[in-house]
Amino acid sequence: MSIFKDEREQKFISVYHSYVSEIYQYVYLRTGMNKALAEDITQDIFVDVYRGMSGFKGLSSERTWVCLLYTSPSPRDISGS
């Protein structure tokens, strides 16, 4: 495993632990307190975070960048219907 991949995974783990609770709570409320849907959407968001980490340039705070990923329009069905 390359050093880059190890660093990327460590960074992802740090970001995940820092924001998972906040994101889950937001999604849970937005889905009408649908636990299963909120868990699925939260997982999808963190897949996007992992995939997009190499594109994070540090022009905003890490929190702002993560928040933009989960509040921007996407094909996710967050309505719970």
FIRO-590692 format. One record per residue: residue in one letter; z, x, y of N, C-alpha, C, O in turn. Coordinates in steps of 0.05 Angstrom, whole numbers. Each point is the difference from the previous one (the first is absolute). Layout:
<rs>
<a, <Z, X, Y>, <Z, X, Y>, <Z, X, Y>, <Z, X, Y>>;
...
</rs>
This chain:
<rs>
<m, <0, 17, -24>, <0, -17, 24>, <0, 18, 25>, <15, 19, 1>>;
<s, <-31, -25, 18>, <-2, 16, 24>, <24, -4, 19>, <13, -21, -2>>;
<i, <-9, 41, 18>, <22, -3, 20>, <-5, -23, 18>, <19, -15, 7>>;
<f, <-44, 11, 1>, <-7, -22, 18>, <8, -27, -12>, <11, -17, 14>>;
<k, <-17, 13, -39>, <6, -25, -13>, <31, -4, -2>, <10, -22, 5>>;
<d, <4, 44, -11>, <30, -2, 0>, <11, -8, 27>, <17, -17, 2>>;
<e, <-28, 30, 19>, <9, -6, 27>, <-7, -29, 7>, <16, -14, 13>>;
<r, <-40, 5, -20>, <-8, -27, 6>, <18, -20, -14>, <8, -20, 11>>;
<e, <-2, 25, -36>, <17, -18, -15>, <28, -1, 11>, <12, -21, 2>>;
<q, <-1, 44, 6>, <26, 2, 12>, <1, -16, 27>, <19, -14, 6>>;
<k, <-40, 17, 9>, <-2, -14, 26>, <-2, -30, -5>, <13, -15, 14>>;
<f, <-29, 7, -34>, <-2, -28, -6>, <27, -12, -9>, <8, -21, 9>>;
<i, <7, 36, -25>, <26, -9, -9>, <19, -4, 24>, <15, -19, 1>>;
<s, <-16, 38, 17>, <16, -2, 24>, <-7, -24, 17>, <17, -15, 9>>;
<v, <-43, 10, -5>, <-9, -23, 15>, <7, -26, -14>, <10, -19, 13>>;
<y, <-14, 19, -39>, <7, -24, -16>, <30, -7, 4>, <7, -23, 6>>;
<h, <10, 42, -10>, <29, -5, 2>, <8, -8, 28>, <19, -15, 4>>;
<s, <-33, 26, 16>, <7, -7, 28>, <-8, -28, 8>, <14, -12, 16>>;
<y, <-35, 1, -27>, <-11, -25, 10>, <-3, -23, -20>, <-7, -22, 8>>;
<v, <12, 27, -33>, <-5, -22, -20>, <17, -24, 5>, <-10, -23, -2>>;
<s, <35, 26, 9>, <17, -23, 4>, <-9, -16, 24>, <-1, -25, -1>>;
<e, <-6, 38, 23>, <-9, -14, 24>, <-26, -15, -5>, <-3, -23, 8>>;
<i, <-16, 36, -22>, <-25, -13, -6>, <4, -24, -19>, <-11, -21, 5>>;
<y, <27, 25, -26>, <4, -21, -19>, <13, -24, 15>, <-9, -23, -5>>;
<q, <29, 27, 22>, <13, -22, 14>, <-20, -15, 17>, <0, -25, 1>>;
<y, <-17, 40, 13>, <-20, -13, 17>, <-19, -17, -17>, <-6, -23, 7>>;
<v, <-5, 35, -28>, <-19, -14, -17>, <14, -24, -14>, <-12, -22, -2>>;
<y, <36, 25, -7>, <15, -21, -13>, <2, -25, 18>, <-4, -22, -9>>;
<l, <11, 27, 34>, <2, -22, 19>, <-27, -13, 6>, <-3, -24, 2>>;
<r, <-18, 41, 1>, <-27, -9, 6>, <-12, -16, -23>, <-18, -16, 4>>;
<t, <27, 20, -29>, <-10, -14, -23>, <16, -25, -7>, <-3, -12, -21>>;
<g, <21, 5, 40>, <16, -24, -6>, <21, 6, -21>, <8, -18, -15>>;
<m, <2, 42, 15>, <21, 9, -19>, <-9, -1, -29>, <15, -7, -18>>;
<n, <-40, 13, 14>, <-12, 2, -27>, <4, 28, -10>, <-15, 19, 7>>;
<k, <35, -15, -24>, <8, 27, -9>, <-23, 14, -14>, <-6, 24, 6>>;
<a, <-6, -37, -25>, <-21, 13, -16>, <-24, 8, 18>, <-10, 23, -3>>;
<l, <2, -40, 20>, <-23, 6, 18>, <8, 22, 19>, <-16, 18, 6>>;
<a, <40, -19, 5>, <9, 21, 18>, <1, 27, -14>, <-7, 21, 12>>;
<e, <15, -20, -37>, <1, 25, -15>, <-29, 11, -4>, <-5, 24, 3>>;
<d, <-13, -42, -10>, <-28, 8, -4>, <-12, 11, 26>, <-14, 21, -1>>;
<i, <18, -35, 23>, <-12, 8, 25>, <13, 27, 9>, <-14, 17, 10>>;
<t, <40, -15, -13>, <13, 25, 7>, <-11, 24, -16>, <-5, 21, 11>>;
<q, <0, -26, -36>, <-12, 21, -17>, <-28, 7, 10>, <-7, 23, 2>>;
<d, <-9, -43, 5>, <-27, 4, 10>, <1, 16, 26>, <-16, 18, 5>>;
<i, <36, -24, 12>, <2, 14, 26>, <6, 30, -5>, <-12, 17, 13>>;
<f, <30, -11, -33>, <6, 28, -5>, <-23, 14, -14>, <-2, 25, 2>>;
<v, <-15, -39, -16>, <-24, 13, -11>, <-17, 8, 24>, <-12, 22, 0>>;
<d, <9, -40, 20>, <-15, 7, 24>, <12, 24, 15>, <-14, 17, 10>>;
<v, <41, -17, -9>, <14, 22, 13>, <-7, 26, -14>, <-7, 20, 13>>;
<y, <9, -20, -39>, <-6, 25, -16>, <-29, 9, 5>, <-5, 23, 4>>;
<r, <-13, -42, -6>, <-28, 7, 3>, <-6, 10, 28>, <-18, 17, 4>>;
<g, <32, -28, 16>, <-6, 7, 28>, <16, 23, 11>, <-4, 8, 23>>;
<m, <22, 4, -39>, <17, 21, 10>, <-16, 24, 10>, <8, 12, 20>>;
<s, <-30, -5, -32>, <-15, 23, 9>, <-13, -6, 27>, <-8, 19, 14>>;
<g, <5, -44, -6>, <-12, -7, 25>, <21, -3, 23>, <-8, -3, 23>>;
<f, <33, 5, -30>, <21, -1, 21>, <0, 26, 16>, <5, 21, -11>>;
<k, <-11, -23, 37>, <-3, 24, 16>, <25, 6, 17>, <1, 20, 14>>;
<g, <19, -37, -15>, <24, 5, 16>, <-3, -8, 29>, <17, 8, 17>>;
<l, <-37, -24, -10>, <-3, -9, 27>, <19, -22, 8>, <3, -6, 24>>;
<s, <10, -5, -43>, <21, -20, 4>, <22, 7, -19>, <-2, 18, -16>>;
<s, <24, -33, 18>, <21, 5, -18>, <-8, -10, -28>, <-18, -16, -3>>;
<e, <31, 27, -17>, <-6, -8, -28>, <5, -30, -3>, <-15, -13, -13>>;
<r, <37, 4, 25>, <7, -29, -2>, <-22, -17, 12>, <-8, -20, -12>>;
<t, <-2, 28, 35>, <-21, -16, 13>, <-25, -1, -17>, <-12, -21, -3>>;
<w, <5, 44, -9>, <-23, 1, -18>, <3, -19, -24>, <-18, -15, -7>>;
<v, <42, 16, -6>, <5, -17, -23>, <0, -29, 9>, <-12, -17, -14>>;
<c, <24, 11, 36>, <0, -28, 10>, <-28, -11, 5>, <-6, -23, -5>>;
<l, <-11, 40, 16>, <-28, -8, 4>, <-14, -7, -26>, <-16, -19, -1>>;
<l, <23, 33, -20>, <-13, -6, -26>, <9, -27, -10>, <-16, -14, -13>>;
<y, <41, 6, 17>, <9, -25, -11>, <-2, -24, 18>, <5, -22, -8>>;
<t, <-11, 27, 34>, <-3, -23, 18>, <-29, -5, 8>, <-7, -20, 12>>;
<s, <-11, 39, -18>, <-28, -3, 7>, <-13, -20, -19>, <9, -3, -23>>;
<p, <-30, -11, 32>, <-13, -19, -17>, <-11, 14, -25>, <-11, 22, 1>>;
<s, <14, -36, -23>, <-10, 11, -26>, <-6, -24, -18>, <7, -22, 6>>;
<p, <-19, 28, -29>, <-6, -22, -18>, <24, -10, -15>, <-2, -19, -16>>;
<r, <26, 30, 21>, <24, -9, -14>, <7, -29, 7>, <-3, -8, 24>>;
<d, <10, -7, -43>, <9, -28, 5>, <30, 1, 5>, <16, -1, -19>>;
<i, <-9, 3, 44>, <28, 1, 7>, <13, -28, 6>, <24, -2, 4>>;
<s, <-41, -18, -5>, <10, -27, 6>, <16, -12, -22>, <15, -19, 5>>;
<g, <-17, 29, -29>, <15, -11, -22>, <-13, -25, -12>, <12, -12, -18>>;
<s, <-35, 5, 27>, <-13, -24, -11>, <-20, 7, -22>, <-12, -18, -12>>;
</rs>
